[in-house]
């Protein structure tokens, strides 16, 4: 059973792994978090002194989830942002990731970091062409395992492995994506 508003909060330690592995994030001046939920990801970057903007539901108020989903997946709304952000960083609802990622990449100045199920890299019909055409821009794949992150709210986990997937606009200096297998990430 899916949770209301597709809300699966991100443990702060998960975002801290991203910051540790992608040093360029510490130089960011602006970040857009289009699926902010309770602000768990945004708060990490705000505490680093980075200007973070969100365009998502506010779980503390009665915002309409369907309206927010339309904002995150609407081309005209992204054009209004006009490349104003260094990075777009988010843990999107999995069923909307394929609609959000291309916009986020297009309108970021430096790149995007998305927390996704590892199976997102399967070239399915709705994202296969984008993945192929941007494969040389996938700079980091940070796979989180043992323990798996919990998105349940009660510490339990499911059988899906997740990873931070980072696509950058600048050409890689080498030919390989950096793959990090992260265990004991909660410590």
N, C-alpha and C positions, 0 to 999 in steps of 0.2 A: 504494500500500500504506500503510495506516494504521500509525502508530507505536504501540508498546506503551503501554498505559494512556492512549492519546490525548494523550500528552505532547508539547507543542510549546512550548518555552521562549520567554519574552518578553524581548527585548533590553532592558536597563535604560534605554537612550535613549528607547524607546517610552513607558515610564512617566514619564520626565522631561518629555516633551512634554505629557502629561496634567496633571501638576502645574503646568507653566508656563501652560497655557491655562485651567485651572479654579482660580482663586485661592482659592475656598472650601475646597479640600482642605487648604490649609495651616493652617486653623483646626480641622480634625478632631481629635478626641481619641481616637476608637476607629474601627477599620476591621476588617471581616471579609473575609478572602480565602478563598472557599470552594473554589478550584481552585488551590491554592498551588504544586503541583509542586515545583520546586527553590527556591522562595522569591524569585524575581527581582523580582516586583512588591512583595511584602511587605517585602523588605529596603530598598527605596527609602523607604517610609513609616516603617519602624522607625528609619532613619537621620535622619528628620525629627523624631524624638521622639514619634511617634504609636504608641499601643498597638494592635498588630495581632494578631488571632486568626485561625487557620486551622482548617479542618475537612476537610482533604484528605489524600491519600496523602503519605507521606514517602518520597521516592525513595531515601533512604539506608537504609531498613529494608524488610522484606518485608511491607508492608501490602497487603491484598487490594483491588485496584482496584474490583471489583464492589461490595464493601461501601461503599467511599467514594462511588461513584456513587449508591448508594441513600441515603446521608446527604444529599448535595447536592440530591436531587430528592424528598425526603420531607417532606411538609407538617408532620408532627408534630415532626420534628427542627428545622425552622425555628421552630415555635412555642416550642420550648424556649429559643431565643435571645431571644424576647420583646422585640424592638426594642432590644436592648442596644448597637447599633452605630450610629454616625453615618452611615457609608458602608459599602457593599459594593462592592468593587472587584476585578475578576477578568478573566482571559482564559480563558473556559470552553471545554471541548470543544464544538465547534460543534454536534455532534449532541445535546448536553444543554442548550444555552443557553436554548431555549424553555421548558424545565422549571425551570431555576434562576432566570431573570430575575424572574418574578412573585413568587416567595418572597423574593428578595433585596430587591425594591422594597417589598414589604409590611412587611418586618421591619427596614428601615433607618429611621433617624430623619431623615436629610437627603436621601439619594438613593443612586443606584448609578452606577457607571461600568463598562461592559463593553467589552472589546476584541473586536470581532466583524468578520466579513467584511461588507463594505458591502452585499452581497446580503441580509443579515439583515433589512433594511428592506422587503424584498418581503413583502407581506401573505399569506404562505402559510397554509394551513389551521391549522397548529399554533400560529401566533402572530399571525395577522391581526387578530383581535378585540382582543387585548391591545395591539398597536401602535396601532390606531385609538383605543381608549379612553384611551391614555396619550400621544397625539401632542402634546397641549398641555404635557406635562411633559418632553418631549425638549428640553433646554436647550442642549446642545452636541453637535455632530457634528464630530469632529476626524479628518479623513481624511489618512492617512499615505501619501505617495507619493514616488517618486524620491529615494532608492532605496526600494523596498518593504522592509518589515521581513522579516528572515529567521527562519523557524521550523524550519529544517532542521538546525541544529547545525553546518553546514559553510559558512555564509555565502550559500548559494544561496537563491533565492526562487521562489515559484510565481506563477501568474497571478491570484491573488486580492488585491484591494485590501482593506485592513482600516481600521477607524476606531474610535476611542473614541466610544462612544455614552453620553451622560450624561442620565439622567432624574432630576429633582429633585422633591421633594414640595411645596416652596413654589411659589406661583404666580410665573410669570415677570413681570418688570416691563415687558417689551415683548412683542410678539406673535410675534416670530420666533425660531427656533432659531438660535444662533450656529454658523455653519459655517466651520470653518478648514480650508484646504487647506495642508497642511504638506509642504514639500519640504526637502531638505537637513537633515533632522532629526537626523542623526548628528553634525553639526558642533557 
